[in-house]
Structures are given as structure tokens and as C-alpha cells.
Amino acid sequence: AQSVAQPEDQVNVAEGNPLTVKCTYSVSGNPYLFWYVQYPNRGLQFLLKYITGDNLVKGSYGFEAEFNKSQTSFHLKKPSALVSDSALYFCAVRDIQGGSYIPTFGRGTSLIVHP
Amino acid sequence: AAGVIQSPRHLIKEKRETATLKCYPIPRHDTVYWYQQGPGQDPQFLISFYEKMQSDKGSIPDRFSAQQFSDYHSELNMSSLELGDSALYFCASSNRDREYGYTFGSGTRLTVV
């Protein structure tokens, strides 16, 4: 079975400060991990993914995420937040050995960046 | 670059009516996924198709059916609509063998009144 947890419903950060949106996962094998962003009444936009290789993955809009196998985490980070980053962020996981190609999504974290 | 196209963008139906949602995947993507996202909820997987065959089935109600056509576009058919079916319906596509990312469409917002 595969699952993903986003422990924070909401993250508040001041513009210009670094931001972190947390994600932990559970898989029986090795994970494929993804981050998506959703703006109000819009679709899910792909930010970045971890398949294999370097643990630090760089994605769109200055976001990056670090894969930590020992802590089963894939936290999303950005060094300097923008007000325009305010949106809903979803972490997703797929178990490579799970036999399914379907990603499971977390509940989402609302990021609010204050001016 | 071409993206996943969904139509219509918005749809309003009455209870017990039927609705058909369409999804046009990225060219050369062989897999289509349908998700339902209720208000304030995470996307819930409904059903997927790989090379025009049903691949995986999630929490899709029996009132719903879907298929993928020869041109790889997919349609989600929803009958006997209920108020609780009001949601954002996403389609995503991927190329199963060459990349493991999923590209989502902008969604169809279905409102059942």
C-alpha cells in the first residue's frame, strides 16, 4: 500500500522568508514522489518529481524538494517566498514495486505568503 | 507545448440527469487517469486507462462509466447525478514507459443542482 501525509493544513510565511511544506510517505518498495500546486478553481500544476538520483530535486518557480529515505520525507522548499506562491500544494507518491501506476495524493497544504 | 485538454470547463446539471466529461491527453501519452476533487478535498482516483483498456479502478461509483477511444481521448459518463457529485473532475495523462510524471488538465467543474 502507498500513502502520503501532509501534516500541516496551512503554512503561513512572510514574503522573502524561506518556506517549507512538509510531506512524508509510506510505500512498501521505492517511491516516485511528486509535488503539484493548485490555484483557486484551477487544475494541478506539476512542480517537480523525484524518480532516482540526487536527493535534492529542483523544480519550477524556484521550488525544490529533498528526498530523505531514512525519514521517508519529501519536503518542499523555497529560499524566498513570494505572495504569488500562495496556493494549495499537494504531495503525491507512487510505489514503484506496488504494481499500480496510480499516484496517491496527500490532503494538501494551503500556503499563505503575507506581504 | 500541448497540454491535457478537458471539456467542458464548467457544467451545471440537475439531479438525476446525465453528464459526459471529455479528456484529450497529451499526444503520445498512453495512459489517462480520472480524479474527483470535492470541495476542500484531495483528488480521489476514479479510474484509469492504458492503451484504451481499463487499467485501474478506484472509488468510481457504479453510476459512472468511462472509456478511452482509438484516438486516446477519454470520456467519463455520469448518470443519475446526485448533489454529492458536485466536484472538480480532473483528467491526467502520462506515458507509462518513458516518464513517470502526470500532467493534469484544468478540470471540469460539475455543479449538480
Interface residues (C-beta under 8 A of the other chain):
Chain A: Y32 F34 Y36 N41 R42 G43 L44 Q45 F46 K49 I51 F90 A92 R94 S100 Y101 I102 P103 T104 F105 G106 R107 G108
Chain B: Q6 T31 Y33 Q41 D42 P43 F45 S48 Y50 S55 D56 G58 L88 F90 A92 S94 R96 Y100 G101 Y102 T103 F104 G105 S106 G107 R109
